[in-house]
Amino acid sequence: MTDTPRTDVVAAVSELCATARRVTAGGPMAHRVEEVTARFDGPLRVAIAGRVKAGKSTLLNALVGERLAATDAGECTKLVTLYRHAAGYEVSATLDDGSHLPLAFRRDEGALSVDLGAHGEQVEHLDVGWPSRALSDVTLIDTPGLASLNDENSERTRAFLDHDGSNPANADAVVYLMRHLHRADADFLGSFMDRSVAGASPVNAVAVLSRSDEIGACRPDAMDSAGRIARRYATDPDVRTLVGDVVAVAGLVAETGLTLRETEYAQLAELASMPDDERMRLLLSVDDFCDVELSPLTGEIRRDLLERFGMFGARIAVDAIANGSISSARELSVLLIERSGLAELQRIIAEHFLPRAKLLKARTALVALRGVAAELTAQGHPEAAAFAAALDRVDASALEFALLQAAHLVMSGAVHLDADSAHEVDRALSDPDLVAAFDLSDVDPDRRRAVVLSGVARWRELASDPIAGPLDVSVADTMARVYERLHASG
């Protein structure tokens, strides 16, 4: 028994994009349809959002593996900036009128410095093309901080990520950074919840407990403490209605590990060679680390090290060199990345976001094409009605979209299921191969058929429960259809 591949709905949406291009060719909406099609055919778009100074740009640099986004003590990100894969190096601005303008840029301490010229007030967002392998499958979006001192910057983030009617959000998934679950964080995430999964949803959102190394006063076990806090958040029912998971990440440690310089290793090795009592005192606090009496390195060098490693990173680096567990810059790089928690976030993106990428992008494209159909209808276009009907047929018949909706309803708390049933919904969405999703690959045909028919009966019974609400019935009906598809496939 093999599941019918979940490429039918993607192919159907691709045909709708082709139809839209034909219908709007040569007209004022042609450019809009081209953008919808390009986004559908392109990489998954993942936005990094959060409050001011949550560490968004630092985390983006860690995910890219290169220091591109500017980071400093002030509020760096004032414009939404897309980082995408390109053959060369290029930066452009999308203006309020939809036009694109190439911009001059330079590297300043590794980070990009972009010259907006006289167009600063007209820029909607920036687009950075960069030949990074990390951007091959994912386009990362850096956003201005919420609760910004300049409310205009916060509004740019909300406008870019908001979903409204036939206009989908500009990101397919969201990584939300928080120090702890502040009321403003919950309000931000909650404001993007919707029943069509075209905006943020626990299906396509993950929270990062950011700057986790600062928890516990940057002690060597700080990341362990942060991990426990993240796991507690992840099992909190209120948090689970907003995001699919919570992970602890020390973005600065990860960024530095990925961009470590030999000179920095040599400087840390010099600190590690100090007598034990002096070295231990040096690592007690930031003030001690910068004390001119306690180190052969200049105060400026040590401040630069703190800016790059943080107190947590400096402690684990110096201790690891001193005890002989590492002996090279490469080994230190590996250690920092490992201790940062970055791998867990990368795993979530790879295992939870990317397998759903085509489906999420198809859903986004369908929402956008509905906006196109509405405008064609308003213009009295002769093919508007047929195009709108084709959109309705795909939307109504696509089990994949119904499954996205079901998972959203369950994860957001709109529908309450027991733990096993909720996990069943998540497995059905996460794995395109339904046989593998339900652990039926090595089950003999008779037993497999019995399990599948039992699943149909169980979910149909839930759908027919007289006290079940309409949303509960919708989820149960969708899962029954999943098992029916599995049965029909042989």
BELQUI-V489739 format. One record per residue. N is the residue number from 1. RES is the residue in one letter. PSI is psi in whole degrees, -180 to 180 (NA if undefined). NEAR is the number of other ideal C-beta (glycine too) atoms within 12 Angstrom. Layout:
n->N res->RES psi->PSI near->NEAR
n->N res->RES psi->PSI near->NEAR
This chain:
n->1 res->M psi->127 near->27
n->2 res->T psi->143 near->17
n->3 res->D psi->146 near->31
n->4 res->T psi->125 near->22
n->5 res->P psi->143 near->18
n->6 res->R psi->49 near->32
n->7 res->T psi->-10 near->17
n->8 res->D psi->-47 near->23
n->9 res->V psi->-36 near->33
n->10 res->V psi->-42 near->29
n->11 res->A psi->-39 near->19
n->12 res->A psi->-42 near->32
n->13 res->V psi->-35 near->39
n->14 res->S psi->-41 near->25
n->15 res->E psi->-38 near->25
n->16 res->L psi->-38 near->38
n->17 res->C psi->-42 near->36
n->18 res->A psi->-41 near->24
n->19 res->T psi->-43 near->29
n->20 res->A psi->-38 near->41
n->21 res->R psi->-40 near->28
n->22 res->R psi->-44 near->19
n->23 res->V psi->-35 near->32
n->24 res->T psi->2 near->30
n->25 res->A psi->130 near->16
n->26 res->G psi->-2 near->11
n->27 res->G psi->179 near->20
n->28 res->P psi->-17 near->15
n->29 res->M psi->1 near->29
n->30 res->A psi->-43 near->19
n->31 res->H psi->-39 near->21
n->32 res->R psi->-43 near->27
n->33 res->V psi->-38 near->33
n->34 res->E psi->-39 near->23
n->35 res->E psi->-40 near->29
n->36 res->V psi->-45 near->38
n->37 res->T psi->-43 near->30
n->38 res->A psi->-40 near->21
n->39 res->R psi->-40 near->33
n->40 res->F psi->-39 near->38
n->41 res->D psi->-13 near->21
n->42 res->G psi->-173 near->27
n->43 res->P psi->163 near->32
n->44 res->L psi->139 near->37
n->45 res->R psi->116 near->39
n->46 res->V psi->119 near->49
n->47 res->A psi->142 near->45
n->48 res->I psi->114 near->48
n->49 res->A psi->165 near->52
n->50 res->G psi->180 near->46
n->51 res->R psi->167 near->35
n->52 res->V psi->135 near->32
n->53 res->K psi->29 near->29
n->54 res->A psi->-14 near->44
n->55 res->G psi->27 near->42
n->56 res->K psi->-50 near->45
n->57 res->S psi->-38 near->43
n->58 res->T psi->-43 near->44
n->59 res->L psi->-40 near->48
n->60 res->L psi->-45 near->51
n->61 res->N psi->-39 near->40
n->62 res->A psi->-40 near->41
n->63 res->L psi->-35 near->44
n->64 res->V psi->-31 near->41
n->65 res->G psi->19 near->29
n->66 res->E psi->145 near->26
n->67 res->R psi->97 near->34
n->68 res->L psi->-51 near->43
n->69 res->A psi->136 near->41
n->70 res->A psi->140 near->31
n->71 res->T psi->131 near->35
n->72 res->D psi->-170 near->17
n->73 res->A psi->-14 near->9
n->74 res->G psi->-168 near->16
n->75 res->E psi->101 near->25
n->76 res->C psi->-49 near->32
n->77 res->T psi->109 near->47
n->78 res->K psi->-12 near->32
n->79 res->L psi->145 near->42
n->80 res->V psi->131 near->38
n->81 res->T psi->124 near->44
n->82 res->L psi->131 near->40
n->83 res->Y psi->113 near->43
n->84 res->R psi->162 near->36
n->85 res->H psi->139 near->26
n->86 res->A psi->161 near->21
n->87 res->A psi->-29 near->12
n->88 res->G psi->-160 near->12
n->89 res->Y psi->122 near->23
n->90 res->E psi->147 near->25
n->91 res->V psi->134 near->34
n->92 res->S psi->164 near->27
n->93 res->A psi->139 near->34
n->94 res->T psi->121 near->27
n->95 res->L psi->170 near->24
n->96 res->D psi->-29 near->17
n->97 res->D psi->3 near->13
n->98 res->G psi->-7 near->17
n->99 res->S psi->161 near->15
n->100 res->H psi->140 near->24
n->101 res->L psi->118 near->27
n->102 res->P psi->144 near->23
n->103 res->L psi->150 near->29
n->104 res->A psi->147 near->17
n->105 res->F psi->164 near->26
n->106 res->R psi->165 near->15
n->107 res->R psi->128 near->16
n->108 res->D psi->105 near->17
n->109 res->E psi->37 near->18
n->110 res->G psi->-38 near->23
n->111 res->A psi->153 near->28
n->112 res->L psi->136 near->36
n->113 res->S psi->117 near->21
n->114 res->V psi->134 near->33
n->115 res->D psi->109 near->19
n->116 res->L psi->-12 near->24
n->117 res->G psi->-136 near->17
n->118 res->A psi->10 near->12
n->119 res->H psi->10 near->24
n->120 res->G psi->-42 near->19
n->121 res->E psi->-16 near->14
n->122 res->Q psi->-4 near->19
n->123 res->V psi->126 near->30
n->124 res->E psi->-48 near->27
n->125 res->H psi->163 near->39
n->126 res->L psi->152 near->41
n->127 res->D psi->117 near->37
n->128 res->V psi->119 near->40
n->129 res->G psi->128 near->26
n->130 res->W psi->137 near->33
n->131 res->P psi->65 near->19
n->132 res->S psi->131 near->29
n->133 res->R psi->-30 near->13
n->134 res->A psi->-19 near->28
n->135 res->L psi->8 near->30
n->136 res->S psi->-42 near->21
n->137 res->D psi->-15 near->26
n->138 res->V psi->132 near->36
n->139 res->T psi->123 near->39
n->140 res->L psi->141 near->46
n->141 res->I psi->116 near->43
n->142 res->D psi->134 near->48
n->143 res->T psi->150 near->49
n->144 res->P psi->150 near->40
n->145 res->G psi->144 near->39
n->146 res->L psi->159 near->38
n->147 res->A psi->36 near->26
n->148 res->S psi->151 near->29
n->149 res->L psi->-32 near->16
n->150 res->N psi->103 near->19
n->151 res->D psi->-24 near->16
n->152 res->E psi->-36 near->18
n->153 res->N psi->-44 near->27
n->154 res->S psi->-39 near->28
n->155 res->E psi->-32 near->22
n->156 res->R psi->-42 near->32
n->157 res->T psi->-48 near->43
n->158 res->R psi->-44 near->31
n->159 res->A psi->-38 near->23
n->160 res->F psi->-38 near->38
n->161 res->L psi->-11 near->42
n->162 res->D psi->148 near->27
n->163 res->H psi->131 near->32
n->164 res->D psi->110 near->22
n->165 res->G psi->-116 near->16
n->166 res->S psi->8 near->26
n->167 res->N psi->109 near->26
n->168 res->P psi->161 near->38
n->169 res->A psi->156 near->42
n->170 res->N psi->4 near->39
n->171 res->A psi->144 near->41
n->172 res->D psi->-22 near->45
n->173 res->A psi->159 near->45
n->174 res->V psi->131 near->46
n->175 res->V psi->114 near->50
n->176 res->Y psi->123 near->53
n->177 res->L psi->136 near->47
n->178 res->M psi->149 near->44
n->179 res->R psi->-39 near->30
n->180 res->H psi->169 near->28
n->181 res->L psi->85 near->31
n->182 res->H psi->152 near->20
n->183 res->R psi->-38 near->15
n->184 res->A psi->-33 near->24
n->185 res->D psi->-47 near->35
n->186 res->A psi->-40 near->25
n->187 res->D psi->-42 near->19
n->188 res->F psi->-50 near->36
n->189 res->L psi->-43 near->40
n->190 res->G psi->-31 near->25
n->191 res->S psi->-18 near->24
n->192 res->F psi->4 near->40
n->193 res->M psi->138 near->32
n->194 res->D psi->165 near->29
n->195 res->R psi->-4 near->21
n->196 res->S psi->-2 near->30
n->197 res->V psi->27 near->41
n->198 res->A psi->-12 near->40
n->199 res->G psi->-154 near->39
n->200 res->A psi->148 near->44
n->201 res->S psi->153 near->45
n->202 res->P psi->-17 near->42
n->203 res->V psi->-34 near->44
n->204 res->N psi->34 near->51
n->205 res->A psi->141 near->48
n->206 res->V psi->143 near->47
n->207 res->A psi->143 near->44
n->208 res->V psi->123 near->47
n->209 res->L psi->96 near->45
n->210 res->S psi->160 near->47
n->211 res->R psi->42 near->39
n->212 res->S psi->-23 near->47
n->213 res->D psi->-19 near->45
n->214 res->E psi->-11 near->30
n->215 res->I psi->137 near->29
n->216 res->G psi->33 near->23
n->217 res->A psi->34 near->18
n->218 res->C psi->28 near->32
n->219 res->R psi->161 near->22
n->220 res->P psi->-27 near->23
n->221 res->D psi->17 near->19
n->222 res->A psi->-41 near->31
n->223 res->M psi->-30 near->38
n->224 res->D psi->-43 near->21
n->225 res->S psi->-43 near->25
n->226 res->A psi->-38 near->37
n->227 res->G psi->-40 near->27
n->228 res->R psi->-40 near->20
n->229 res->I psi->-43 near->29
n->230 res->A psi->-43 near->36
n->231 res->R psi->-35 near->19
n->232 res->R psi->-43 near->20
n->233 res->Y psi->-42 near->33
n->234 res->A psi->-24 near->28
n->235 res->T psi->0 near->15
n->236 res->D psi->123 near->21
n->237 res->P psi->-36 near->17
n->238 res->D psi->-40 near->22
n->239 res->V psi->-39 near->33
n->240 res->R psi->-21 near->30
n->241 res->T psi->-11 near->28
n->242 res->L psi->-38 near->37
n->243 res->V psi->156 near->42
n->244 res->G psi->-26 near->38
n->245 res->D psi->164 near->35
n->246 res->V psi->130 near->41
n->247 res->V psi->152 near->39
n->248 res->A psi->128 near->43
n->249 res->V psi->134 near->51
n->250 res->A psi->91 near->48
n->251 res->G psi->-40 near->48
n->252 res->L psi->-41 near->42
n->253 res->V psi->-41 near->46
n->254 res->A psi->-47 near->48
n->255 res->E psi->-44 near->41
n->256 res->T psi->-39 near->43
n->257 res->G psi->-38 near->42
n->258 res->L psi->-18 near->36
n->259 res->T psi->22 near->29
n->260 res->L psi->140 near->33
n->261 res->R psi->150 near->23
n->262 res->E psi->-36 near->15
n->263 res->T psi->-36 near->16
n->264 res->E psi->-40 near->32
n->265 res->Y psi->-42 near->31
n->266 res->A psi->-40 near->21
n->267 res->Q psi->-42 near->32
n->268 res->L psi->-36 near->47
n->269 res->A psi->-34 near->28
n->270 res->E psi->-39 near->24
n->271 res->L psi->-38 near->36
n->272 res->A psi->-22 near->34
n->273 res->S psi->-4 near->20
n->274 res->M psi->156 near->24
n->275 res->P psi->148 near->15
n->276 res->D psi->-47 near->15
n->277 res->D psi->-37 near->11
n->278 res->E psi->-41 near->22
n->279 res->R psi->-42 near->29
n->280 res->M psi->-39 near->20
n->281 res->R psi->-40 near->19
n->282 res->L psi->-35 near->37
n->283 res->L psi->10 near->39
n->284 res->L psi->-40 near->21
n->285 res->S psi->172 near->19
n->286 res->V psi->-42 near->23
n->287 res->D psi->-43 near->18
n->288 res->D psi->-39 near->23
n->289 res->F psi->-33 near->39
n->290 res->C psi->-2 near->26
n->291 res->D psi->122 near->19
n->292 res->V psi->-19 near->17
n->293 res->E psi->-11 near->14
n->294 res->L psi->1 near->24
n->295 res->S psi->148 near->32
n->296 res->P psi->-18 near->20
n->297 res->L psi->151 near->30
n->298 res->T psi->158 near->14
n->299 res->G psi->-36 near->18
n->300 res->E psi->-43 near->14
n->301 res->I psi->-43 near->24
n->302 res->R psi->-36 near->33
n->303 res->R psi->-38 near->21
n->304 res->D psi->-40 near->22
n->305 res->L psi->-42 near->38
n->306 res->L psi->-39 near->35
n->307 res->E psi->-34 near->25
n->308 res->R psi->-36 near->35
n->309 res->F psi->-26 near->43
n->310 res->G psi->169 near->37
n->311 res->M psi->-38 near->36
n->312 res->F psi->-49 near->40
n->313 res->G psi->-40 near->43
n->314 res->A psi->-41 near->44
n->315 res->R psi->-50 near->40
n->316 res->I psi->-32 near->37
n->317 res->A psi->-50 near->45
n->318 res->V psi->-43 near->40
n->319 res->D psi->-41 near->28
n->320 res->A psi->-37 near->31
n->321 res->I psi->-41 near->31
n->322 res->A psi->-38 near->26
n->323 res->N psi->2 near->16
n->324 res->G psi->7 near->13
n->325 res->S psi->-20 near->18
n->326 res->I psi->153 near->28
n->327 res->S psi->17 near->17
n->328 res->S psi->162 near->19
n->329 res->A psi->-37 near->26
n->330 res->R psi->-44 near->17
n->331 res->E psi->-37 near->22
n->332 res->L psi->-40 near->37
n->333 res->S psi->-46 near->32
n->334 res->V psi->-43 near->22
n->335 res->L psi->-46 near->32
n->336 res->L psi->-44 near->43
n->337 res->I psi->-42 near->33
n->338 res->E psi->-43 near->23
n->339 res->R psi->-14 near->40
n->340 res->S psi->-22 near->44
n->341 res->G psi->3 near->40
n->342 res->L psi->-37 near->42
n->343 res->A psi->-36 near->26
n->344 res->E psi->-41 near->32
n->345 res->L psi->-42 near->40
n->346 res->Q psi->-36 near->31
n->347 res->R psi->-42 near->17
n->348 res->I psi->-43 near->33
n->349 res->I psi->-42 near->37
n->350 res->A psi->-37 near->22
n->351 res->E psi->-21 near->20
n->352 res->H psi->-39 near->34
n->353 res->F psi->-52 near->39
n->354 res->L psi->-40 near->26
n->355 res->P psi->-24 near->27
n->356 res->R psi->2 near->40
n->357 res->A psi->-51 near->32
n->358 res->K psi->-40 near->32
n->359 res->L psi->-43 near->39
n->360 res->L psi->-42 near->46
n->361 res->K psi->-35 near->42
n->362 res->A psi->-41 near->42
n->363 res->R psi->-44 near->44
n->364 res->T psi->-44 near->42
n->365 res->A psi->-40 near->41
n->366 res->L psi->-42 near->42
n->367 res->V psi->-44 near->38
n->368 res->A psi->-40 near->38
n->369 res->L psi->-27 near->46
n->370 res->R psi->-37 near->34
n->371 res->G psi->-39 near->30
n->372 res->V psi->-45 near->42
n->373 res->A psi->-39 near->36
n->374 res->A psi->-40 near->22
n->375 res->E psi->-37 near->26
n->376 res->L psi->-39 near->31
n->377 res->T psi->-44 near->22
n->378 res->A psi->-31 near->14
n->379 res->Q psi->-8 near->18
n->380 res->G psi->28 near->10
n->381 res->H psi->135 near->23
n->382 res->P psi->-23 near->11
n->383 res->E psi->6 near->22
n->384 res->A psi->-46 near->26
n->385 res->A psi->-42 near->17
n->386 res->A psi->-39 near->20
n->387 res->F psi->-44 near->35
n->388 res->A psi->-39 near->29
n->389 res->A psi->-38 near->18
n->390 res->A psi->-39 near->28
n->391 res->L psi->-44 near->37
n->392 res->D psi->-40 near->19
n->393 res->R psi->-44 near->19
n->394 res->V psi->-45 near->34
n->395 res->D psi->-42 near->30
n->396 res->A psi->-32 near->16
n->397 res->S psi->-11 near->16
n->398 res->A psi->107 near->30
n->399 res->L psi->-32 near->34
n->400 res->E psi->-42 near->40
n->401 res->F psi->-39 near->41
n->402 res->A psi->-36 near->33
n->403 res->L psi->-39 near->40
n->404 res->L psi->-46 near->42
n->405 res->Q psi->-43 near->35
n->406 res->A psi->-45 near->42
n->407 res->A psi->-40 near->41
n->408 res->H psi->-46 near->41
n->409 res->L psi->-39 near->38
n->410 res->V psi->-47 near->39
n->411 res->M psi->-31 near->38
n->412 res->S psi->-6 near->36
n->413 res->G psi->2 near->22
n->414 res->A psi->-28 near->25
n->415 res->V psi->131 near->32
n->416 res->H psi->121 near->22
n->417 res->L psi->161 near->27
n->418 res->D psi->163 near->13
n->419 res->A psi->-41 near->14
n->420 res->D psi->-43 near->12
n->421 res->S psi->-40 near->25
n->422 res->A psi->-40 near->27
n->423 res->H psi->-34 near->20
n->424 res->E psi->-42 near->34
n->425 res->V psi->-44 near->40
n->426 res->D psi->-41 near->33
n->427 res->R psi->-40 near->28
n->428 res->A psi->-35 near->39
n->429 res->L psi->-37 near->41
n->430 res->S psi->-31 near->31
n->431 res->D psi->115 near->26
n->432 res->P psi->-26 near->30
n->433 res->D psi->101 near->22
n->434 res->L psi->-31 near->38
n->435 res->V psi->-47 near->30
n->436 res->A psi->-38 near->20
n->437 res->A psi->-37 near->28
n->438 res->F psi->19 near->31
n->439 res->D psi->44 near->17
n->440 res->L psi->6 near->30
n->441 res->S psi->-40 near->17
n->442 res->D psi->19 near->12
n->443 res->V psi->138 near->18
n->444 res->D psi->154 near->12
n->445 res->P psi->-43 near->16
n->446 res->D psi->-44 near->12
n->447 res->R psi->-40 near->15
n->448 res->R psi->-45 near->27
n->449 res->R psi->-40 near->21
n->450 res->A psi->-41 near->17
n->451 res->V psi->-44 near->25
n->452 res->V psi->-47 near->32
n->453 res->L psi->-35 near->20
n->454 res->S psi->-39 near->20
n->455 res->G psi->-42 near->34
n->456 res->V psi->-49 near->26
n->457 res->A psi->-42 near->20
n->458 res->R psi->-46 near->24
n->459 res->W psi->-32 near->34
n->460 res->R psi->-35 near->23
n->461 res->E psi->-42 near->19
n->462 res->L psi->-39 near->31
n->463 res->A psi->-28 near->28
n->464 res->S psi->4 near->16
n->465 res->D psi->123 near->17
n->466 res->P psi->-21 near->10
n->467 res->I psi->2 near->9
n->468 res->A psi->139 near->21
n->469 res->G psi->169 near->17
n->470 res->P psi->-34 near->16
n->471 res->L psi->-39 near->23
n->472 res->D psi->-42 near->26
n->473 res->V psi->-40 near->24
n->474 res->S psi->-45 near->29
n->475 res->V psi->-46 near->40
n->476 res->A psi->-41 near->35
n->477 res->D psi->-40 near->30
n->478 res->T psi->-45 near->36
n->479 res->M psi->-35 near->46
n->480 res->A psi->-40 near->34
n->481 res->R psi->-34 near->29
n->482 res->V psi->-47 near->40
n->483 res->Y psi->-35 near->39
n->484 res->E psi->-39 near->24
n->485 res->R psi->-43 near->33
n->486 res->L psi->-40 near->35
n->487 res->H psi->-41 near->28
n->488 res->A psi->-22 near->19
n->489 res->S psi->-5 near->21
n->490 res->G psi->NA near->14
